[in-house]
Amino acid sequence: MTTSPRFAHASEAELARILDYYKVAWQYEPHVFPIRWNPDGVVVESFAPDFYLPELEMYVELTTLKQSLVRKKNRKLRHLRELYPMLRIKLFYARDFRALLLKYGRLDAAASLIGIDGQPPPRRSGLEEGGPGAAKPDLSPGVVAPAID
């Protein structure tokens, strides 16, 4: 049995539920793209889009946090598009995600899914979820997380 990935934000988990409902295959952060190197050729910055939709050959990135992080993500996305022009990527801002939630009757959840409130609590040590010795999710390419009810 495949376990669901530990999403960085509740908005990502909600998008995964919507994709699952419509039977759209997705992968969570399956690829990391280097976007900046130091003079020695060592990667110093990279970009990992939130979702890859293999049937559409498209990446989706959500940015529902504060504005200063949006500017940084926009800069990274510009570099990604310059270096990898063949990639198709769609960026969803908080307003786009809010409109998606409204369309699917989930506007009541918007406050908890957009912004800092949607971030999971910090991980704790031990055998708790994500702790040392805990089972790790299978994030191999082609693996689709189970639907979350």
N, CA, C and O atoms as a GROMACS GRO file, in nm:
protein
  596
    1MET      N    1   0.084  -0.119   0.000
    1MET     CA    2   0.000   0.000   0.000
    1MET      C    3   0.088   0.124   0.000
    1MET      O    4   0.182   0.135   0.079
    2THR      N    5   0.058   0.216  -0.087
    2THR     CA    6   0.133   0.342  -0.096
    2THR      C    7   0.072   0.442   0.000
    2THR      O    8  -0.050   0.457   0.007
    3THR      N    9   0.157   0.511   0.074
    3THR     CA   10   0.106   0.614   0.164
    3THR      C   11   0.109   0.748   0.093
    3THR      O   12   0.188   0.770   0.001
    4SER      N   13   0.023   0.836   0.138
    4SER     CA   14   0.017   0.970   0.081
    4SER      C   15   0.143   1.047   0.119
    4SER      O   16   0.193   1.030   0.230
    5PRO      N   17   0.194   1.131   0.030
    5PRO     CA   18   0.313   1.209   0.066
    5PRO      C   19   0.281   1.309   0.176
    5PRO      O   20   0.166   1.345   0.196
    6ARG      N   21   0.383   1.352   0.245
    6ARG     CA   22   0.366   1.459   0.345
    6ARG      C   23   0.376   1.591   0.269
    6ARG      O   24   0.485   1.635   0.230
    7PHE      N   25   0.262   1.652   0.249
    7PHE     CA   26   0.257   1.777   0.176
    7PHE      C   27   0.314   1.891   0.260
    7PHE      O   28   0.300   1.892   0.382
    8ALA      N   29   0.377   1.986   0.192
    8ALA     CA   30   0.434   2.102   0.261
    8ALA      C   31   0.327   2.201   0.305
    8ALA      O   32   0.352   2.284   0.393
    9HIS      N   33   0.208   2.193   0.246
    9HIS     CA   34   0.103   2.288   0.276
    9HIS      C   35  -0.032   2.222   0.251
    9HIS      O   36  -0.044   2.136   0.164
   10ALA      N   37  -0.133   2.261   0.328
   10ALA     CA   38  -0.267   2.203   0.314
   10ALA      C   39  -0.326   2.227   0.176
   10ALA      O   40  -0.407   2.147   0.129
   11SER      N   41  -0.288   2.336   0.110
   11SER     CA   42  -0.340   2.363  -0.024
   11SER      C   43  -0.296   2.254  -0.122
   11SER      O   44  -0.370   2.220  -0.214
   12GLU      N   45  -0.176   2.200  -0.102
   12GLU     CA   46  -0.128   2.091  -0.189
   12GLU      C   47  -0.211   1.966  -0.168
   12GLU      O   48  -0.246   1.897  -0.264
   13ALA      N   49  -0.243   1.934  -0.043
   13ALA     CA   50  -0.327   1.817  -0.013
   13ALA      C   51  -0.466   1.834  -0.074
   13ALA      O   52  -0.523   1.738  -0.125
   14GLU      N   53  -0.520   1.954  -0.068
   14GLU     CA   54  -0.652   1.979  -0.126
   14GLU      C   55  -0.649   1.966  -0.278
   14GLU      O   56  -0.740   1.909  -0.337
   15LEU      N   57  -0.544   2.018  -0.342
   15LEU     CA   58  -0.533   2.002  -0.487
   15LEU      C   59  -0.520   1.854  -0.522
   15LEU      O   60  -0.579   1.810  -0.621
   16ALA      N   61  -0.446   1.778  -0.444
   16ALA     CA   62  -0.434   1.634  -0.469
   16ALA      C   63  -0.572   1.567  -0.460
   16ALA      O   64  -0.602   1.478  -0.540
   17ARG      N   65  -0.655   1.608  -0.364
   17ARG     CA   66  -0.790   1.551  -0.352
   17ARG      C   67  -0.874   1.582  -0.476
   17ARG      O   68  -0.945   1.496  -0.526
   18ILE      N   69  -0.863   1.706  -0.525
   18ILE     CA   70  -0.939   1.745  -0.644
   18ILE      C   71  -0.891   1.664  -0.765
   18ILE      O   72  -0.972   1.614  -0.842
   19LEU      N   73  -0.760   1.652  -0.780
   19LEU     CA   74  -0.706   1.573  -0.892
   19LEU      C   75  -0.749   1.427  -0.882
   19LEU      O   76  -0.786   1.366  -0.983
   20ASP      N   77  -0.745   1.371  -0.762
   20ASP     CA   78  -0.789   1.233  -0.742
   20ASP      C   79  -0.936   1.216  -0.778
   20ASP      O   80  -0.975   1.120  -0.844
   21TYR      N   81  -1.018   1.310  -0.734
   21TYR     CA   82  -1.162   1.303  -0.761
   21TYR      C   83  -1.189   1.296  -0.912
   21TYR      O   84  -1.276   1.221  -0.957
   22TYR      N   85  -1.114   1.373  -0.987
   22TYR     CA   86  -1.132   1.375  -1.132
   22TYR      C   87  -1.042   1.275  -1.204
   22TYR      O   88  -1.030   1.277  -1.327
   23LYS      N   89  -0.980   1.187  -1.127
   23LYS     CA   90  -0.895   1.080  -1.180
   23LYS      C   91  -0.783   1.132  -1.270
   23LYS      O   92  -0.752   1.072  -1.374
   24VAL      N   93  -0.724   1.244  -1.229
   24VAL     CA   94  -0.609   1.300  -1.299
   24VAL      C   95  -0.484   1.246  -1.229
   24VAL      O   96  -0.462   1.273  -1.111
   25ALA      N   97  -0.403   1.170  -1.301
   25ALA     CA   98  -0.280   1.115  -1.244
   25ALA      C   99  -0.186   1.229  -1.209
   25ALA      O  100  -0.171   1.325  -1.285
   26TRP      N  101  -0.123   1.217  -1.092
   26TRP     CA  102  -0.029   1.321  -1.049
   26TRP      C  103   0.085   1.258  -0.971
   26TRP      O  104   0.074   1.148  -0.916
   27GLN      N  105   0.194   1.332  -0.968
   27GLN     CA  106   0.311   1.295  -0.888
   27GLN      C  107   0.348   1.418  -0.807
   27GLN      O  108   0.341   1.531  -0.856
   28TYR      N  109   0.386   1.396  -0.682
   28TYR     CA  110   0.420   1.507  -0.594
   28TYR      C  111   0.570   1.530  -0.593
   28TYR      O  112   0.648   1.442  -0.553
   29GLU      N  113   0.611   1.647  -0.637
   29GLU     CA  114   0.751   1.689  -0.641
   29GLU      C  115   0.845   1.580  -0.694
   29GLU      O  116   0.944   1.547  -0.628
   30PRO      N  117   0.816   1.525  -0.812
   30PRO     CA  118   0.900   1.415  -0.861
   30PRO      C  119   1.033   1.459  -0.923
   30PRO      O  120   1.126   1.379  -0.933
   31HIS      N  121   1.042   1.585  -0.964
   31HIS     CA  122   1.163   1.632  -1.032
   31HIS      C  123   1.216   1.759  -0.967
   31HIS      O  124   1.139   1.846  -0.925
   32VAL      N  125   1.347   1.768  -0.960
   32VAL     CA  126   1.414   1.888  -0.910
   32VAL      C  127   1.500   1.941  -1.023
   32VAL      O  128   1.582   1.868  -1.080
   33PHE      N  129   1.482   2.067  -1.056
   33PHE     CA  130   1.555   2.128  -1.166
   33PHE      C  131   1.658   2.228  -1.113
   33PHE      O  132   1.620   2.325  -1.047
   34PRO      N  133   1.786   2.208  -1.140
   34PRO     CA  134   1.887   2.308  -1.101
   34PRO      C  135   1.860   2.437  -1.179
   34PRO      O  136   1.833   2.434  -1.299
   35ILE      N  137   1.870   2.552  -1.109
   35ILE     CA  138   1.848   2.679  -1.178
   35ILE      C  139   1.961   2.780  -1.156
   35ILE      O  140   1.966   2.883  -1.223
   36ARG      N  141   2.054   2.749  -1.063
   36ARG     CA  142   2.167   2.840  -1.041
   36ARG      C  143   2.286   2.760  -0.990
   36ARG      O  144   2.272   2.671  -0.906
   37TRP      N  145   2.403   2.793  -1.043
   37TRP     CA  146   2.526   2.724  -1.009
   37TRP      C  147   2.630   2.825  -0.962
   37TRP      O  148   2.625   2.942  -1.001
   38ASN      N  149   2.723   2.781  -0.878
   38ASN     CA  150   2.834   2.869  -0.840
   38ASN      C  151   2.942   2.858  -0.948
   38ASN      O  152   2.928   2.777  -1.040
   39PRO      N  153   3.048   2.937  -0.940
   39PRO     CA  154   3.153   2.935  -1.044
   39PRO      C  155   3.218   2.797  -1.063
   39PRO      O  156   3.274   2.769  -1.169
   40ASP      N  157   3.212   2.712  -0.961
   40ASP     CA  158   3.270   2.578  -0.973
   40ASP      C  159   3.174   2.478  -1.036
   40ASP      O  160   3.207   2.361  -1.052
   41GLY      N  161   3.054   2.523  -1.072
   41GLY     CA  162   2.957   2.435  -1.134
   41GLY      C  163   2.871   2.358  -1.036
   41GLY      O  164   2.798   2.266  -1.076
   42VAL      N  165   2.878   2.392  -0.909
   42VAL     CA  166   2.798   2.326  -0.807
   42VAL      C  167   2.660   2.395  -0.800
   42VAL      O  168   2.652   2.517  -0.796
   43VAL      N  169   2.555   2.314  -0.799
   43VAL     CA  170   2.420   2.368  -0.793
   43VAL      C  171   2.400   2.437  -0.658
   43VAL      O  172   2.423   2.377  -0.553
   44VAL      N  173   2.357   2.563  -0.661
   44VAL     CA  174   2.332   2.638  -0.539
   44VAL      C  175   2.184   2.673  -0.522
   44VAL      O  176   2.143   2.720  -0.416
   45GLU      N  177   2.105   2.652  -0.626
   45GLU     CA  178   1.962   2.677  -0.617
   45GLU      C  179   1.890   2.587  -0.717
   45GLU      O  180   1.936   2.566  -0.829
   46SER      N  181   1.777   2.535  -0.673
   46SER     CA  182   1.698   2.448  -0.761
   46SER      C  183   1.550   2.476  -0.740
   46SER      O  184   1.511   2.550  -0.650
   47PHE      N  185   1.469   2.416  -0.825
   47PHE     CA  186   1.325   2.436  -0.820
   47PHE      C  187   1.258   2.302  -0.838
   47PHE      O  188   1.287   2.230  -0.934
   48ALA      N  189   1.168   2.267  -0.746
   48ALA     CA  190   1.092   2.141  -0.754
   48ALA      C  191   0.944   2.177  -0.759
   48ALA      O  192   0.884   2.205  -0.654
   49PRO      N  193   0.883   2.178  -0.878
   49PRO     CA  194   0.740   2.210  -0.885
   49PRO      C  195   0.659   2.111  -0.800
   49PRO      O  196   0.696   1.995  -0.786
   50ASP      N  197   0.549   2.160  -0.744
   50ASP     CA  198   0.468   2.080  -0.652
   50ASP      C  199   0.413   1.952  -0.714
   50ASP      O  200   0.420   1.846  -0.653
   51PHE      N  201   0.359   1.962  -0.833
   51PHE     CA  202   0.294   1.847  -0.896
   51PHE      C  203   0.340   1.832  -1.041
   51PHE      O  204   0.372   1.929  -1.109
   52TYR      N  205   0.342   1.708  -1.084
   52TYR     CA  206   0.358   1.677  -1.226
   52TYR      C  207   0.237   1.596  -1.267
   52TYR      O  208   0.203   1.497  -1.202
   53LEU      N  209   0.172   1.639  -1.375
   53LEU     CA  210   0.057   1.570  -1.430
   53LEU      C  211   0.102   1.499  -1.557
   53LEU      O  212   0.102   1.558  -1.665
   54PRO      N  213   0.143   1.371  -1.545
   54PRO     CA  214   0.206   1.303  -1.658
   54PRO      C  215   0.119   1.291  -1.783
   54PRO      O  216   0.170   1.300  -1.894
   55GLU      N  217  -0.011   1.273  -1.767
   55GLU     CA  218  -0.097   1.260  -1.885
   55GLU      C  219  -0.108   1.392  -1.962
   55GLU      O  220  -0.137   1.392  -2.082
   56LEU      N  221  -0.085   1.503  -1.893
   56LEU     CA  222  -0.090   1.634  -1.957
   56LEU      C  223   0.050   1.689  -1.985
   56LEU      O  224   0.065   1.793  -2.049
   57GLU      N  225   0.154   1.616  -1.937
   57GLU     CA  226   0.293   1.661  -1.949
   57GLU      C  227   0.307   1.805  -1.900
   57GLU      O  228   0.363   1.890  -1.969
   58MET      N  229   0.254   1.830  -1.780
   58MET     CA  230   0.252   1.965  -1.727
   58MET      C  231   0.282   1.962  -1.577
   58MET      O  232   0.243   1.871  -1.505
   59TYR      N  233   0.354   2.066  -1.533
   59TYR     CA  234   0.382   2.086  -1.391
   59TYR      C  235   0.287   2.190  -1.335
   59TYR      O  236   0.243   2.280  -1.407
   60VAL      N  237   0.255   2.177  -1.206
   60VAL     CA  238   0.171   2.275  -1.137
   60VAL      C  239   0.244   2.317  -1.010
   60VAL      O  240   0.290   2.233  -0.933
   61GLU      N  241   0.252   2.446  -0.990
   61GLU     CA  242   0.313   2.502  -0.870
   61GLU      C  243   0.210   2.589  -0.800
   61GLU      O  244   0.149   2.676  -0.863
   62LEU      N  245   0.189   2.566  -0.670
   62LEU     CA  246   0.098   2.648  -0.590
   62LEU      C  247   0.180   2.746  -0.509
   62LEU      O  248   0.283   2.710  -0.452
   63THR      N  249   0.135   2.869  -0.502
   63THR     CA  250   0.200   2.967  -0.415
   63THR      C  251   0.090   3.042  -0.342
   63THR      O  252   0.032   3.137  -0.393
   64THR      N  253   0.064   2.996  -0.219
   64THR     CA  254  -0.048   3.052  -0.143
   64THR      C  255  -0.001   3.119  -0.015
   64THR      O  256  -0.082   3.148   0.073
   65LEU      N  257   0.129   3.144  -0.004
   65LEU     CA  258   0.182   3.206   0.117
   65LEU      C  259   0.198   3.356   0.101
   65LEU      O  260   0.139   3.416   0.011
   66LYS      N  261   0.279   3.416   0.186
   66LYS     CA  262   0.292   3.562   0.187
   66LYS      C  263   0.364   3.616   0.063
   66LYS      O  264   0.436   3.543  -0.005
   67GLN      N  265   0.342   3.743   0.036
   67GLN     CA  266   0.389   3.807  -0.088
   67GLN      C  267   0.540   3.798  -0.107
   67GLN      O  268   0.585   3.781  -0.220
   68SER      N  269   0.619   3.810   0.000
   68SER     CA  270   0.765   3.804  -0.017
   68SER      C  271   0.808   3.669  -0.073
   68SER      O  272   0.904   3.662  -0.150
   69LEU      N  273   0.739   3.563  -0.036
   69LEU     CA  274   0.771   3.430  -0.090
   69LEU      C  275   0.723   3.416  -0.235
   69LEU      O  276   0.784   3.344  -0.314
   70VAL      N  277   0.614   3.486  -0.269
   70VAL     CA  278   0.564   3.483  -0.406
   70VAL      C  279   0.666   3.545  -0.500
   70VAL      O  280   0.691   3.492  -0.609
   71ARG      N  281   0.727   3.657  -0.459
   71ARG     CA  282   0.829   3.721  -0.544
   71ARG      C  283   0.946   3.626  -0.568
   71ARG      O  284   0.995   3.615  -0.680
   72LYS      N  285   0.990   3.558  -0.463
   72LYS     CA  286   1.102   3.463  -0.476
   72LYS      C  287   1.064   3.348  -0.569
   72LYS      O  288   1.144   3.305  -0.651
   73LYS      N  289   0.942   3.298  -0.555
   73LYS     CA  290   0.897   3.188  -0.640
   73LYS      C  291   0.885   3.233  -0.785
   73LYS      O  292   0.920   3.158  -0.876
   74ASN      N  293   0.836   3.355  -0.808
   74ASN     CA  294   0.827   3.408  -0.944
   74ASN      C  295   0.966   3.416  -1.008
   74ASN      O  296   0.984   3.384  -1.125
   75ARG      N  297   1.064   3.460  -0.929
   75ARG     CA  298   1.202   3.469  -0.980
   75ARG      C  299   1.253   3.330  -1.017
   75ARG      O  300   1.311   3.311  -1.124
   76LYS      N  301   1.232   3.233  -0.929
   76LYS     CA  302   1.276   3.097  -0.958
   76LYS      C  303   1.206   3.042  -1.082
   76LYS      O  304   1.268   2.974  -1.164
   77LEU      N  305   1.078   3.071  -1.095
   77LEU     CA  306   1.002   3.023  -1.210
   77LEU      C  307   1.053   3.086  -1.340
   77LEU      O  308   1.057   3.020  -1.443
   78ARG      N  309   1.091   3.215  -1.335
   78ARG     CA  310   1.149   3.280  -1.453
   78ARG      C  311   1.277   3.209  -1.496
   78ARG      O  312   1.298   3.182  -1.614
   79HIS      N  313   1.363   3.177  -1.397
   79HIS     CA  314   1.488   3.106  -1.428
   79HIS      C  315   1.457   2.967  -1.486
   79HIS      O  316   1.520   2.924  -1.582
   80LEU      N  317   1.362   2.900  -1.427
   80LEU     CA  318   1.324   2.767  -1.475
   80LEU      C  319   1.280   2.773  -1.620
   80LEU      O  320   1.322   2.691  -1.702
   81ARG      N  321   1.195   2.870  -1.653
   81ARG     CA  322   1.144   2.882  -1.791
   81ARG      C  323   1.255   2.920  -1.890
   81ARG      O  324   1.253   2.877  -2.005
   82GLU      N  325   1.351   3.002  -1.844
   82GLU     CA  326   1.464   3.037  -1.931
   82GLU      C  327   1.553   2.917  -1.959
   82GLU      O  328   1.598   2.897  -2.072
   83LEU      N  329   1.579   2.837  -1.857
   83LEU     CA  330   1.670   2.723  -1.869
   83LEU      C  331   1.606   2.599  -1.929
   83LEU      O  332   1.673   2.518  -1.993
   84TYR      N  333   1.476   2.583  -1.909
   84TYR     CA  334   1.404   2.464  -1.955
   84TYR      C  335   1.278   2.506  -2.030
   84TYR      O  336   1.166   2.481  -1.983
   85PRO      N  337   1.294   2.570  -2.147
   85PRO     CA  338   1.177   2.624  -2.218
   85PRO      C  339   1.079   2.517  -2.265
   85PRO      O  340   0.965   2.548  -2.298
   86MET      N  341   1.123   2.391  -2.269
   86MET     CA  342   1.034   2.284  -2.315
   86MET      C  343   0.934   2.241  -2.208
   86MET      O  344   0.839   2.169  -2.240
   87LEU      N  345   0.953   2.282  -2.082
   87LEU     CA  346   0.863   2.243  -1.974
   87LEU      C  347   0.735   2.326  -1.979
   87LEU      O  348   0.739   2.446  -2.004
   88ARG      N  349   0.624   2.260  -1.954
   88ARG     CA  350   0.497   2.330  -1.938
   88ARG      C  351   0.471   2.338  -1.788
   88ARG      O  352   0.467   2.236  -1.720
   89ILE      N  353   0.453   2.459  -1.737
   89ILE     CA  354   0.429   2.477  -1.594
   89ILE      C  355   0.324   2.585  -1.573
   89ILE      O  356   0.328   2.691  -1.635
   90LYS      N  357   0.230   2.556  -1.483
   90LYS     CA  358   0.124   2.651  -1.448
   90LYS      C  359   0.142   2.690  -1.303
   90LYS      O  360   0.150   2.604  -1.215
   91LEU      N  361   0.147   2.819  -1.277
   91LEU     CA  362   0.159   2.871  -1.141
   91LEU      C  363   0.022   2.916  -1.093
   91LEU      O  364  -0.044   2.996  -1.158
   92PHE      N  365  -0.021   2.862  -0.979
   92PHE     CA  366  -0.146   2.903  -0.917
   92PHE      C  367  -0.113   2.995  -0.800
   92PHE      O  368  -0.047   2.954  -0.705
   93TYR      N  369  -0.160   3.120  -0.808
   93TYR     CA  370  -0.147   3.213  -0.698
   93TYR      C  371  -0.262   3.187  -0.599
   93TYR      O  372  -0.352   3.109  -0.629
   94ALA      N  373  -0.258   3.252  -0.484
   94ALA     CA  374  -0.364   3.235  -0.383
   94ALA      C  375  -0.500   3.266  -0.443
   94ALA      O  376  -0.597   3.195  -0.417
   95ARG      N  377  -0.510   3.372  -0.524
   95ARG     CA  378  -0.640   3.408  -0.583
   95ARG      C  379  -0.689   3.301  -0.679
   95ARG      O  380  -0.809   3.276  -0.686
   96ASP      N  381  -0.596   3.238  -0.755
   96ASP     CA  382  -0.634   3.130  -0.846
   96ASP      C  383  -0.685   3.010  -0.768
   96ASP      O  384  -0.785   2.948  -0.805
   97PHE      N  385  -0.614   2.977  -0.660
   97PHE     CA  386  -0.653   2.862  -0.580
   97PHE      C  387  -0.786   2.888  -0.510
   97PHE      O  388  -0.869   2.797  -0.499
   98ARG      N  389  -0.807   3.011  -0.463
   98ARG     CA  390  -0.935   3.048  -0.401
   98ARG      C  391  -1.048   3.032  -0.503
   98ARG      O  392  -1.155   2.982  -0.468
   99ALA      N  393  -1.026   3.074  -0.628
   99ALA     CA  394  -1.128   3.059  -0.732
   99ALA      C  395  -1.156   2.911  -0.760
   99ALA      O  396  -1.271   2.873  -0.783
  100LEU      N  397  -1.052   2.828  -0.756
  100LEU     CA  398  -1.070   2.684  -0.776
  100LEU      C  399  -1.154   2.625  -0.661
  100LEU      O  400  -1.242   2.543  -0.684
  101LEU      N  401  -1.124   2.668  -0.538
  101LEU     CA  402  -1.201   2.619  -0.424
  101LEU      C  403  -1.347   2.662  -0.434
  101LEU      O  404  -1.437   2.584  -0.402
  102LEU      N  405  -1.371   2.784  -0.477
  102LEU     CA  406  -1.508   2.833  -0.495
  102LEU      C  407  -1.580   2.748  -0.599
  102LEU      O  408  -1.695   2.708  -0.578
  103LYS      N  409  -1.514   2.720  -0.709
  103LYS     CA  410  -1.575   2.641  -0.816
  103LYS      C  411  -1.616   2.503  -0.767
  103LYS      O  412  -1.718   2.449  -0.810
  104TYR      N  413  -1.538   2.446  -0.676
  104TYR     CA  414  -1.566   2.311  -0.628
  104TYR      C  415  -1.632   2.311  -0.490
  104TYR      O  416  -1.630   2.210  -0.419
  105GLY      N  417  -1.692   2.425  -0.453
  105GLY     CA  418  -1.771   2.431  -0.331
  105GLY      C  419  -1.691   2.419  -0.203
  105GLY      O  420  -1.744   2.374  -0.102
  106ARG      N  421  -1.564   2.459  -0.206
  106ARG     CA  422  -1.479   2.446  -0.088
  106ARG      C  423  -1.434   2.581  -0.034
  106ARG      O  424  -1.332   2.588   0.035
  107LEU      N  425  -1.506   2.687  -0.064
  107LEU     CA  426  -1.465   2.820  -0.018
  107LEU      C  427  -1.461   2.826   0.134
  107LEU      O  428  -1.383   2.903   0.190
  108ASP      N  429  -1.545   2.746   0.202
  108ASP     CA  430  -1.544   2.743   0.348
  108ASP      C  431  -1.408   2.701   0.402
  108ASP      O  432  -1.372   2.738   0.514
  109ALA      N  433  -1.332   2.624   0.324
  109ALA     CA  434  -1.201   2.576   0.368
  109ALA      C  435  -1.088   2.668   0.328
  109ALA      O  436  -0.973   2.646   0.368
  110ALA      N  437  -1.116   2.771   0.251
  110ALA     CA  438  -1.010   2.856   0.197
  110ALA      C  439  -0.920   2.916   0.304
  110ALA      O  440  -0.798   2.918   0.287
  111ALA      N  441  -0.976   2.963   0.413
  111ALA     CA  442  -0.894   3.027   0.517
  111ALA      C  443  -0.791   2.932   0.574
  111ALA      O  444  -0.679   2.973   0.606
  112SER      N  445  -0.826   2.805   0.587
  112SER     CA  446  -0.732   2.709   0.645
  112SER      C  447  -0.638   2.651   0.540
  112SER      O  448  -0.541   2.583   0.575
  113LEU      N  449  -0.664   2.676   0.413
  113LEU     CA  450  -0.583   2.619   0.306
  113LEU      C  451  -0.491   2.719   0.240
  113LEU      O  452  -0.399   2.681   0.168
  114ILE      N  453  -0.513   2.846   0.264
  114ILE     CA  454  -0.433   2.950   0.201
  114ILE      C  455  -0.359   3.027   0.309
  114ILE      O  456  -0.420   3.072   0.407
  115GLY      N  457  -0.228   3.043   0.292
  115GLY     CA  458  -0.148   3.117   0.387
  115GLY      C  459  -0.080   3.027   0.489
  115GLY      O  460  -0.075   2.905   0.472
  116ILE      N  461  -0.030   3.088   0.592
  116ILE     CA  462   0.049   3.018   0.692
  116ILE      C  463  -0.033   2.914   0.768
  116ILE      O  464   0.023   2.812   0.810
  117ASP      N  465  -0.164   2.936   0.785
  117ASP     CA  466  -0.247   2.840   0.857
  117ASP      C  467  -0.245   2.701   0.793
  117ASP      O  468  -0.268   2.602   0.862
  118GLY      N  469  -0.218   2.693   0.665
  118GLY     CA  470  -0.220   2.565   0.596
  118GLY      C  471  -0.094   2.484   0.609
  118GLY      O  472  -0.089   2.370   0.561
  119GLN      N  473   0.009   2.538   0.674
  119GLN     CA  474   0.133   2.463   0.689
  119GLN      C  475   0.120   2.360   0.800
  119GLN      O  476   0.059   2.387   0.903
  120PRO      N  477   0.177   2.240   0.778
  120PRO     CA  478   0.169   2.138   0.883
  120PRO      C  479   0.256   2.176   1.001
  120PRO      O  480   0.350   2.254   0.988
  121PRO      N  481   0.225   2.119   1.119
  121PRO     CA  482   0.311   2.147   1.235
  121PRO      C  483   0.449   2.088   1.213
  121PRO      O  484   0.465   1.997   1.132
  122PRO      N  485   0.550   2.139   1.283
  122PRO     CA  486   0.686   2.086   1.267
  122PRO      C  487   0.690   1.938   1.303
  122PRO      O  488   0.615   1.891   1.388
  123ARG      N  489   0.778   1.865   1.236
  123ARG     CA  490   0.793   1.723   1.264
  123ARG      C  491   0.857   1.704   1.400
  123ARG      O  492   0.940   1.785   1.444
  124ARG      N  493   0.818   1.595   1.468
  124ARG     CA  494   0.879   1.560   1.594
  124ARG      C  495   0.962   1.435   1.573
  124ARG      O  496   0.943   1.362   1.476
  125SER      N  497   1.054   1.411   1.663
  125SER     CA  498   1.141   1.295   1.650
  125SER      C  499   1.068   1.169   1.693
  125SER      O  500   0.956   1.175   1.743
  126GLY      N  501   1.133   1.054   1.674
  126GLY     CA  502   1.076   0.926   1.714
  126GLY      C  503   1.010   0.857   1.597
  126GLY      O  504   1.039   0.887   1.481
  127LEU      N  505   0.922   0.764   1.627
  127LEU     CA  506   0.858   0.684   1.522
  127LEU      C  507   0.729   0.746   1.474
  127LEU      O  508   0.650   0.679   1.406
  128GLU      N  509   0.705   0.872   1.508
  128GLU     CA  510   0.587   0.940   1.459
  128GLU      C  511   0.600   0.959   1.309
  128GLU      O  512   0.706   0.933   1.252
  129GLU      N  513   0.495   1.003   1.248
  129GLU     CA  514   0.495   1.022   1.103
  129GLU      C  515   0.614   1.104   1.059
  129GLU      O  516   0.634   1.217   1.105
  130GLY      N  517   0.694   1.047   0.970
  130GLY     CA  518   0.809   1.116   0.916
  130GLY      C  519   0.932   1.110   1.003
  130GLY      O  520   1.038   1.157   0.961
  131GLY      N  521   0.923   1.055   1.123
  131GLY     CA  522   1.037   1.047   1.212
  131GLY      C  523   1.130   0.933   1.174
  131GLY      O  524   1.094   0.851   1.089
  132PRO      N  525   1.248   0.925   1.235
  132PRO     CA  526   1.340   0.817   1.205
  132PRO      C  527   1.275   0.682   1.231
  132PRO      O  528   1.211   0.663   1.334
  133GLY      N  529   1.290   0.592   1.139
  133GLY     CA  530   1.233   0.459   1.153
  133GLY      C  531   1.091   0.447   1.102
  133GLY      O  532   1.039   0.337   1.089
  134ALA      N  533   1.027   0.560   1.072
  134ALA     CA  534   0.891   0.555   1.020
  134ALA      C  535   0.894   0.516   0.873
  134ALA      O  536   0.993   0.539   0.804
  135ALA      N  537   0.786   0.458   0.826
  135ALA     CA  538   0.777   0.419   0.685
  135ALA      C  539   0.778   0.544   0.599
  135ALA      O  540   0.709   0.641   0.630
  136LYS      N  541   0.855   0.542   0.493
  136LYS     CA  542   0.864   0.655   0.402
  136LYS      C  543   0.770   0.633   0.284
  136LYS      O  544   0.757   0.520   0.237
  137PRO      N  545   0.704   0.739   0.236
  137PRO     CA  546   0.615   0.722   0.121
  137PRO      C  547   0.695   0.689  -0.004
  137PRO      O  548   0.809   0.733  -0.019
  138ASP      N  549   0.635   0.614  -0.093
  138ASP     CA  550   0.697   0.579  -0.220
  138ASP      C  551   0.666   0.691  -0.318
  138ASP      O  552   0.553   0.702  -0.366
  139LEU      N  553   0.765   0.774  -0.348
  139LEU     CA  554   0.747   0.886  -0.440
  139LEU      C  555   0.813   0.861  -0.572
  139LEU      O  556   0.853   0.955  -0.641
  140SER      N  557   0.825   0.733  -0.609
  140SER     CA  558   0.886   0.698  -0.736
  140SER      C  559   0.802   0.753  -0.850
  140SER      O  560   0.681   0.769  -0.835
  141PRO      N  561   0.865   0.784  -0.965
  141PRO     CA  562   0.787   0.831  -1.079
  141PRO      C  563   0.678   0.731  -1.112
  141PRO      O  564   0.701   0.610  -1.111
  142GLY      N  565   0.561   0.783  -1.142
  142GLY     CA  566   0.449   0.699  -1.179
  142GLY      C  567   0.363   0.656  -1.062
  142GLY      O  568   0.254   0.602  -1.083
  143VAL      N  569   0.407   0.678  -0.939
  143VAL     CA  570   0.330   0.640  -0.823
  143VAL      C  571   0.230   0.752  -0.795
  143VAL      O  572   0.268   0.868  -0.786
  144VAL      N  573   0.104   0.716  -0.780
  144VAL     CA  574   0.000   0.812  -0.754
  144VAL      C  575  -0.050   0.788  -0.612
  144VAL      O  576  -0.080   0.675  -0.575
  145ALA      N  577  -0.057   0.894  -0.534
  145ALA     CA  578  -0.102   0.882  -0.396
  145ALA      C  579  -0.249   0.843  -0.393
  145ALA      O  580  -0.325   0.881  -0.483
  146PRO      N  581  -0.290   0.768  -0.291
  146PRO     CA  582  -0.431   0.731  -0.281
  146PRO      C  583  -0.517   0.852  -0.252
  146PRO      O  584  -0.469   0.954  -0.201
  147ALA      N  585  -0.644   0.839  -0.284
  147ALA     CA  586  -0.738   0.947  -0.259
  147ALA      C  587  -0.751   0.971  -0.110
  147ALA      O  588  -0.747   0.877  -0.030
  148ILE      N  589  -0.767   1.095  -0.074
  148ILE     CA  590  -0.784   1.133   0.066
  148ILE      C  591  -0.930   1.176   0.083
  148ILE      O  592  -0.974   1.273   0.020
  149ASP      N  593  -1.003   1.107   0.164
  149ASP     CA  594  -1.145   1.141   0.183
  149ASP      C  595  -1.165   1.248   0.284
  149ASP      O  596  -1.279   1.288   0.311
   0.00000   0.00000   0.00000
